[in-house]
């Protein structure tokens, strides 16, 4: 292996940058919604504890948003620096949804974030509330456009090849924006982001409740977080099922890789392996724990359905796209990332269910200390599930950078030497590590500080103060 191979280093750099950027994306998407919901409840009820929660989690949202913007900009520059051949080939198509994201969604989102930040005490309450919902809409729309660009890489539509065959040209932007892959991936991505936001709400609430701080306020946020986690997980499951059907239809090799399936299987033989041990090259199975019919049902919604294996697909792809290329992705990566994705999300869901049981109104004893610790330390689970889910999505597409159109090895910049990519890779990794420490420190401080010192239900004598008595602090 050549350690200065530009292709290898460019893939590592883009992969690390993407995963690092995605540390911030789900929390931005989810926490914007959480903040909007809390502010709406405060607006409707007048109960100041919801104002406390709005300010508390709104601060976490803003810290995370600022960090996410920095990493996202760097990521887009890499298309022209390390992947210029790819950019020339599909820039006409791929660039369209990215332009929509930058010129419409991001600026819309950023504008109303500014309105929300500086609108306290200056705007009418309803207008200020509308600004945070505009942020939710903008961030969600931004995610849709980015997913539409990624969906083209998974399932190219809405294009035609140029007369010289050197690049793809956009012919139908509606087809690009309504790609079946994006229609399925969008709700799956959004609901998984909600799960992470719910996990943060649960962890912050549990941290304060464990110490007996802000009891009434944090009980409400804990209950909200637990229910929000359960609802979001249901959404992830339903959307994931639809995404798997689309994946089988557009990228059957990825589904075969998710199951390490070498031969085409049908019915009971198309079983889903919960855990499997195979040979180092993944060509033979040594032992596995399997559920009959489950893979067939997940792939086709028919227990007697058939799922294509590697061997049949490799022969088919050689006929369609040319011989001499191994069209299989790295099996162990796709196999285990698929299971870690589901497993981590499932554990977060179970913790929320147990949390609702332990904190129910007729509970006969106090919540044990171990339960609070589990709630706190389980916060990263949905995020880790999303990260390995993206590893599965992108690694399962290999060896294609654009499925059926361009191999990854053909997309790298031809005149960029490996040592320059290595320098920037090391530099970005060190900078990102430092930024991650800063991000975690700021969010941790905001979470542990608790609600701002506004009058509220946890004050020593709340009957003597009200939000209306302190307009300069709120509005």
C-alpha positions as CSV (number, residue, x, y, z in Angstrom):
1,X,0.0,0.0,0.0
2,X,1.4,3.4,-1.0
3,X,0.9,5.7,2.0
4,X,1.2,8.7,-0.3
5,X,-1.4,7.5,-2.8
6,X,-3.5,10.7,-3.6
7,X,-6.7,8.6,-3.9
8,X,-6.2,6.9,-0.6
9,X,-5.4,10.2,1.2
10,X,-8.2,12.1,-0.5
11,X,-10.7,9.5,0.5
12,X,-9.5,9.6,4.1
13,X,-9.6,13.4,4.2
14,X,-13.0,13.7,2.8
15,X,-14.3,10.8,4.9
16,X,-12.9,12.3,8.1
17,X,-14.1,15.8,7.2
18,X,-17.6,14.5,6.4
19,X,-17.9,12.5,9.6
20,X,-16.6,15.4,11.7
21,X,-19.0,17.8,10.1
22,X,-21.8,15.4,10.8
23,X,-21.1,15.6,14.5
24,X,-22.8,19.0,14.4
25,X,-25.6,18.4,11.8
26,X,-28.0,16.3,13.7
27,X,-27.8,18.4,16.8
28,X,-28.5,21.5,14.7
29,X,-31.5,19.9,13.0
30,X,-32.9,18.4,16.2
31,X,-32.1,21.2,18.7
32,X,-33.7,23.9,16.5
33,X,-37.0,22.0,16.6
34,X,-36.7,21.4,20.4
35,X,-36.0,25.1,21.0
36,X,-39.0,26.0,18.8
37,X,-41.3,23.6,20.7
38,X,-40.2,24.9,24.1
39,X,-40.7,28.5,23.1
40,X,-44.1,27.7,21.6
41,X,-45.2,26.0,24.8
42,X,-44.1,29.0,26.8
43,X,-45.9,31.3,24.5
44,X,-49.1,29.3,24.8
45,X,-49.0,28.6,28.5
46,X,-47.2,31.5,30.0
47,X,-45.4,29.1,32.3
48,X,-41.9,30.5,32.7
49,X,-40.2,27.1,33.1
50,X,-40.6,26.7,29.3
51,X,-38.8,30.0,28.9
52,X,-36.0,28.6,31.0
53,X,-35.8,25.6,28.7
54,X,-36.0,27.7,25.6
55,X,-33.0,29.8,26.6
56,X,-31.1,26.7,28.0
57,X,-31.3,24.5,24.9
58,X,-31.3,27.5,22.5
59,X,-27.8,28.3,23.8
60,X,-26.7,24.7,23.0
61,X,-28.2,25.0,19.6
62,X,-26.3,28.3,18.8
63,X,-23.0,26.9,19.9
64,X,-23.4,23.9,17.8
65,X,-24.6,25.8,14.7
66,X,-21.5,28.1,14.7
67,X,-19.2,25.1,14.8
68,X,-21.1,23.2,12.1
69,X,-20.9,26.2,9.7
70,X,-17.0,26.2,9.9
71,X,-16.6,22.5,9.1
72,X,-19.2,22.5,6.3
73,X,-17.5,25.2,4.3
74,X,-14.2,23.4,4.4
75,X,-15.9,20.2,3.2
76,X,-17.3,21.9,0.0
77,X,-13.8,23.2,-0.9
78,X,-12.5,19.7,-1.1
79,X,-14.7,19.0,-4.2
80,X,-12.5,21.4,-6.2
81,X,-9.2,20.6,-4.5
82,X,-9.1,16.8,-4.1
83,X,-11.9,15.8,-6.4
84,X,-11.7,18.1,-9.4
85,X,-12.2,15.2,-11.9
86,X,-15.5,14.4,-10.1
87,X,-16.5,18.0,-10.0
88,X,-16.0,18.5,-13.7
89,X,-17.9,15.3,-14.5
90,X,-21.0,15.9,-12.4
91,X,-20.7,19.6,-11.3
92,X,-23.6,20.6,-13.6
93,X,-25.9,18.3,-11.8
94,X,-24.4,17.9,-8.3
95,X,-23.9,21.7,-8.0
96,X,-27.5,22.6,-8.5
97,X,-29.0,21.3,-5.2
98,X,-25.8,22.6,-3.4
99,X,-26.5,26.0,-4.9
100,X,-30.1,25.9,-3.7
101,X,-28.8,24.9,-0.2
102,X,-26.3,27.8,-0.1
103,X,-28.3,30.6,-1.7
104,X,-31.7,29.7,-0.3
105,X,-31.8,27.4,2.7
106,X,-28.6,28.4,4.5
107,X,-29.0,32.1,4.1
108,X,-32.7,31.8,5.1
109,X,-31.7,29.9,8.2
110,X,-28.8,32.2,9.1
111,X,-30.9,35.3,8.7
112,X,-33.6,34.1,11.0
113,X,-31.1,32.9,13.6
114,X,-29.9,36.4,13.8
115,X,-33.4,37.7,14.1
116,X,-34.1,35.2,16.9
117,X,-30.8,36.0,18.8
118,X,-31.2,39.8,18.7
119,X,-35.0,39.8,18.7
120,X,-35.4,39.2,22.4
121,X,-37.0,42.3,24.0
122,X,-37.3,43.9,20.6
123,X,-39.8,42.0,18.6
124,X,-43.4,41.1,19.4
125,X,-43.6,37.7,21.0
126,X,-45.5,36.1,18.1
127,X,-43.0,37.4,15.5
128,X,-40.1,36.3,17.6
129,X,-41.6,32.9,17.9
130,X,-42.1,32.8,14.2
131,X,-38.4,33.5,13.7
132,X,-37.3,30.3,15.5
133,X,-39.8,28.2,13.4
134,X,-38.3,29.9,10.3
135,X,-34.9,28.6,11.5
136,X,-36.3,25.1,11.8
137,X,-37.7,25.3,8.3
138,X,-34.4,26.7,6.9
139,X,-32.2,24.0,8.5
140,X,-34.6,21.2,7.4
141,X,-34.7,22.6,3.9
142,X,-30.9,22.8,3.9
143,X,-30.7,19.2,4.8
144,X,-33.0,18.2,2.0
145,X,-31.0,19.9,-0.7
146,X,-27.7,18.3,0.6
147,X,-29.4,14.9,0.7
148,X,-30.7,15.5,-2.9
149,X,-27.1,16.1,-4.0
150,X,-25.9,12.9,-2.2
151,X,-28.9,11.0,-3.7
152,X,-27.6,11.7,-7.2
153,X,-24.4,9.9,-6.3
154,X,-26.4,6.9,-5.1
155,X,-29.0,6.9,-7.9
156,X,-28.2,9.3,-10.8
157,X,-31.4,10.8,-12.4
158,X,-32.3,13.9,-14.3
159,X,-29.2,14.1,-16.5
160,X,-27.9,13.3,-19.9
161,X,-24.3,12.7,-21.0
162,X,-22.6,15.4,-23.0
163,X,-21.9,14.7,-26.7
164,X,-18.3,14.0,-25.9
165,X,-19.2,11.7,-23.0
166,X,-17.0,13.7,-20.7
167,X,-19.6,15.0,-18.3
168,X,-23.1,14.7,-17.1
169,X,-25.5,17.6,-17.9
170,X,-28.6,18.5,-15.9
171,X,-31.8,18.0,-17.8
172,X,-34.5,17.8,-15.1
173,X,-34.0,19.5,-11.7
174,X,-37.3,18.2,-10.5
175,X,-36.2,14.7,-11.1
176,X,-33.0,15.4,-9.1
177,X,-35.0,16.9,-6.2
178,X,-37.5,14.1,-6.2
179,X,-35.0,11.3,-6.5
180,X,-36.5,8.2,-4.8
181,X,-33.4,7.9,-2.7
182,X,-33.7,11.5,-1.2
183,X,-37.5,11.0,-0.6
184,X,-36.6,8.0,1.5
185,X,-33.3,9.2,3.1
186,X,-34.7,12.6,4.1
187,X,-37.2,11.5,6.8
188,X,-34.7,8.9,8.0
189,X,-32.0,11.5,8.4
190,X,-34.3,14.0,10.1
191,X,-35.8,11.6,12.6
192,X,-32.4,10.3,13.5
193,X,-31.3,13.9,14.2
194,X,-34.4,14.2,16.4
195,X,-33.2,11.2,18.4
196,X,-29.8,12.8,19.1
197,X,-31.5,16.1,20.2
198,X,-33.8,14.0,22.5
199,X,-30.8,12.3,23.9
200,X,-29.1,15.6,24.7
201,X,-32.3,16.9,26.4
202,X,-32.5,13.6,28.5
203,X,-28.8,13.8,29.5
204,X,-28.9,17.5,30.5
205,X,-32.1,17.0,32.5
206,X,-30.8,13.8,34.2
207,X,-27.5,15.7,35.1
208,X,-29.5,18.4,37.0
209,X,-32.1,16.0,38.5
210,X,-29.4,13.7,39.8
211,X,-28.0,16.7,41.8
212,X,-31.4,18.0,42.9
213,X,-31.2,21.2,40.8
214,X,-34.0,22.9,38.9
215,X,-36.3,20.1,39.8
216,X,-39.6,21.2,38.3
217,X,-38.1,22.6,35.1
218,X,-35.9,19.6,34.4
219,X,-38.7,17.1,35.2
220,X,-40.6,18.6,32.3
221,X,-37.7,18.6,29.9
222,X,-36.9,15.0,30.9
223,X,-40.4,13.8,30.2
224,X,-40.4,15.6,26.9
225,X,-37.0,14.2,25.9
226,X,-38.1,10.6,26.7
227,X,-41.2,10.8,24.7
228,X,-39.4,12.7,21.9
229,X,-36.9,9.8,21.7
230,X,-39.5,7.2,21.4
231,X,-41.5,9.0,18.8
232,X,-38.3,9.8,16.8
233,X,-37.2,6.1,17.0
234,X,-40.5,5.0,15.5
235,X,-40.0,7.5,12.7
236,X,-36.5,6.2,12.1
237,X,-37.8,2.6,11.9
238,X,-40.6,3.4,9.5
239,X,-38.4,5.6,7.2
240,X,-35.5,3.1,7.4
241,X,-37.8,0.4,6.2
242,X,-38.8,2.5,3.2
243,X,-35.1,3.4,2.6
244,X,-34.2,-0.3,2.5
245,X,-36.8,-0.9,-0.2
246,X,-35.4,1.9,-2.3
247,X,-31.8,0.6,-1.7
248,X,-32.7,-2.8,-3.0
249,X,-34.3,-1.3,-6.1
250,X,-31.4,1.1,-6.9
251,X,-28.3,-0.4,-5.3
252,X,-28.9,-4.2,-4.7
253,X,-25.1,-4.6,-4.2
254,X,-25.4,-2.5,-1.1
255,X,-28.0,-4.7,0.4
256,X,-26.0,-7.8,-0.4
257,X,-23.1,-6.1,1.4
258,X,-25.2,-5.3,4.4
259,X,-25.9,-9.0,4.8
260,X,-22.6,-10.4,3.4
261,X,-24.7,-12.4,1.0
262,X,-22.8,-14.2,-1.7
263,X,-25.5,-16.3,-3.3
264,X,-29.0,-15.2,-4.2
265,X,-31.4,-16.4,-1.5
266,X,-35.2,-16.6,-1.3
267,X,-37.8,-17.1,1.4
268,X,-36.6,-18.8,4.6
269,X,-33.1,-19.0,3.2
270,X,-33.0,-15.2,2.9
271,X,-32.5,-14.9,6.6
272,X,-31.1,-11.9,8.5
273,X,-28.0,-12.6,10.6
274,X,-28.0,-10.7,13.9
275,X,-24.4,-11.7,14.5
276,X,-22.0,-13.5,12.2
277,X,-18.4,-14.8,12.2
278,X,-16.8,-15.3,8.9
279,X,-13.4,-15.9,7.3
280,X,-11.1,-12.9,7.1
281,X,-12.0,-12.3,3.4
282,X,-15.7,-12.6,4.3
283,X,-16.1,-15.2,1.6
284,X,-17.3,-17.9,4.0
285,X,-19.5,-18.0,7.0
286,X,-18.2,-19.8,10.1
287,X,-21.1,-19.2,12.5
288,X,-24.1,-16.9,12.7
289,X,-27.3,-16.2,14.6
290,X,-30.1,-15.8,12.0
291,X,-33.8,-15.0,11.8
292,X,-35.4,-16.8,8.9
293,X,-37.4,-14.8,6.3
294,X,-36.4,-11.5,7.9
295,X,-34.0,-10.4,5.2
296,X,-36.5,-11.3,2.5
297,X,-39.2,-9.3,4.2
298,X,-36.9,-6.2,4.9
299,X,-35.8,-6.2,1.2
300,X,-39.1,-6.9,-0.6
301,X,-41.9,-6.8,2.0
302,X,-42.6,-10.4,1.0
303,X,-41.4,-13.3,3.2
304,X,-40.9,-15.4,0.1
305,X,-39.0,-12.7,-1.7
306,X,-35.6,-13.1,-3.2
307,X,-32.4,-11.1,-2.4
308,X,-29.6,-11.0,-4.9
309,X,-26.1,-12.1,-3.8
310,X,-22.6,-10.9,-4.7
311,X,-21.9,-13.5,-7.3
312,X,-24.9,-12.8,-9.4
313,X,-24.6,-9.0,-9.1
314,X,-20.9,-9.1,-10.0
315,X,-21.6,-11.0,-13.2
316,X,-24.5,-8.6,-14.0
317,X,-22.3,-5.5,-13.4
318,X,-19.5,-6.9,-15.5
319,X,-21.9,-7.2,-18.3
320,X,-23.3,-3.7,-17.8
321,X,-20.3,-1.7,-16.8
322,X,-17.3,-3.7,-17.9
323,X,-15.1,-6.5,-16.7
324,X,-11.9,-6.2,-14.6
325,X,-13.5,-4.3,-11.7
326,X,-14.4,-5.7,-8.3
327,X,-17.9,-4.1,-7.8
328,X,-18.2,-5.4,-4.2
329,X,-17.7,-2.9,-1.4
330,X,-15.6,-3.8,1.7
331,X,-17.9,-6.4,3.2
332,X,-16.9,-6.3,6.9
333,X,-17.3,-2.5,6.9
334,X,-20.8,-2.5,5.4
335,X,-21.9,-5.6,7.4
336,X,-21.0,-4.3,10.8
337,X,-21.8,-0.6,10.2
338,X,-25.4,-1.7,9.3
339,X,-25.8,-3.6,12.5
340,X,-24.2,-0.9,14.7
341,X,-26.5,1.6,13.2
342,X,-29.6,-0.3,14.2
343,X,-28.1,-1.5,17.5
344,X,-27.1,1.9,18.8
345,X,-30.5,3.4,17.9
346,X,-32.3,0.5,19.5
347,X,-30.4,0.8,22.8
348,X,-31.2,4.5,23.0
349,X,-34.9,3.7,22.5
350,X,-34.8,1.1,25.2
351,X,-33.2,3.5,27.6
352,X,-36.0,6.0,26.9
353,X,-38.7,3.3,27.6
354,X,-37.0,2.3,30.9
355,X,-36.7,6.0,31.8
356,X,-40.4,6.6,31.3
357,X,-41.2,3.6,33.5
358,X,-38.8,4.7,36.3
359,X,-40.1,8.3,36.3
360,X,-43.8,7.5,36.0
361,X,-46.2,9.3,38.4
362,X,-47.0,6.2,40.5
363,X,-43.4,5.0,40.9
364,X,-43.0,3.6,44.4
365,X,-39.4,4.6,44.8
366,X,-36.9,7.2,43.7
367,X,-35.0,6.9,40.5
368,X,-31.8,5.0,41.3
369,X,-28.5,6.8,40.8
370,X,-27.3,4.3,38.2
371,X,-30.3,5.2,36.0
372,X,-29.3,8.9,36.0
373,X,-25.8,7.9,35.0
374,X,-27.0,5.7,32.2
375,X,-29.2,8.6,30.9
376,X,-26.3,11.0,31.0
377,X,-23.7,8.7,29.3
378,X,-26.2,7.4,26.7
379,X,-26.4,10.8,25.0
380,X,-23.9,10.0,22.2
381,X,-25.7,6.7,21.2
382,X,-28.0,8.2,18.5
383,X,-25.1,10.3,17.1
384,X,-22.9,7.3,16.8
385,X,-25.7,5.3,15.2
386,X,-26.0,8.1,12.6
387,X,-22.3,8.2,11.9
388,X,-22.0,4.5,11.3
389,X,-25.1,4.8,9.2
390,X,-23.4,7.3,6.9
391,X,-20.3,5.0,6.8
392,X,-22.6,2.2,5.6
393,X,-24.3,4.5,3.0
394,X,-21.1,5.8,1.5
395,X,-18.9,2.7,1.8
396,X,-21.8,0.5,0.5
397,X,-21.7,2.6,-2.7
398,X,-18.1,1.7,-3.5
399,X,-16.3,1.3,-5.8
400,X,-18.5,4.0,-7.4
401,X,-18.3,7.7,-6.6
402,X,-21.4,8.1,-8.7
403,X,-23.2,4.8,-9.0
404,X,-22.9,3.3,-12.5
405,X,-21.3,6.5,-14.0
406,X,-17.9,7.1,-12.4
407,X,-15.6,5.0,-10.3
408,X,-14.1,6.6,-7.2
409,X,-10.6,6.2,-8.5
410,X,-11.5,8.3,-11.6
411,X,-12.9,11.2,-9.5
412,X,-9.7,12.2,-7.7
413,X,-7.7,15.3,-8.8
414,X,-5.1,14.2,-11.4
415,X,-2.4,16.7,-10.6
416,X,-2.5,16.9,-6.8
417,X,0.5,15.0,-5.3
418,X,-0.1,12.8,-2.3
419,X,2.2,14.8,0.1
420,X,0.1,17.9,-0.3
421,X,-3.1,16.0,0.6
422,X,-1.3,14.4,3.6
423,X,-0.2,17.8,4.9
424,X,-3.7,19.2,4.7
425,X,-5.1,16.0,6.2
426,X,-2.9,16.2,9.2
427,X,-3.5,20.0,9.6
428,X,-7.2,19.7,9.4
429,X,-7.2,16.7,11.8
430,X,-5.3,18.7,14.4
431,X,-7.5,21.8,14.0
432,X,-10.7,19.8,14.1
433,X,-9.5,18.0,17.2
434,X,-8.9,21.4,18.9
435,X,-12.3,22.6,17.8
436,X,-14.0,19.5,19.0
437,X,-12.5,20.1,22.5
438,X,-13.8,23.7,22.4
439,X,-17.2,22.6,21.2
440,X,-17.6,20.0,23.9
441,X,-16.3,22.3,26.6
442,X,-18.8,25.1,25.6
443,X,-21.8,22.8,25.4
444,X,-20.8,21.1,28.6
445,X,-20.6,24.4,30.4
446,X,-23.9,25.6,29.0
447,X,-25.6,22.3,30.0
448,X,-24.2,22.2,33.5
449,X,-24.8,25.9,34.2
450,X,-28.5,25.3,33.9
451,X,-31.2,27.8,33.0
452,X,-30.5,31.6,33.0
453,X,-31.3,33.4,36.3
454,X,-34.8,34.4,35.1
455,X,-37.7,34.2,37.5
456,X,-39.2,30.8,37.4
457,X,-40.6,27.8,39.3
458,X,-37.4,26.9,41.0
459,X,-36.8,30.3,42.5
460,X,-37.1,30.5,46.4
461,X,-40.3,32.6,46.2
462,X,-41.7,32.3,42.7
463,X,-45.0,33.9,43.7
464,X,-43.4,37.3,44.1
465,X,-42.1,37.5,40.5
466,X,-43.4,36.9,37.0
467,X,-42.2,37.3,33.5
468,X,-44.5,40.3,33.1
469,X,-42.7,42.1,36.0
470,X,-39.3,41.9,34.3
471,X,-39.9,42.9,30.7
472,X,-36.3,44.0,30.1
473,X,-35.1,40.4,30.8
474,X,-37.4,38.7,28.4
475,X,-39.3,41.1,26.1
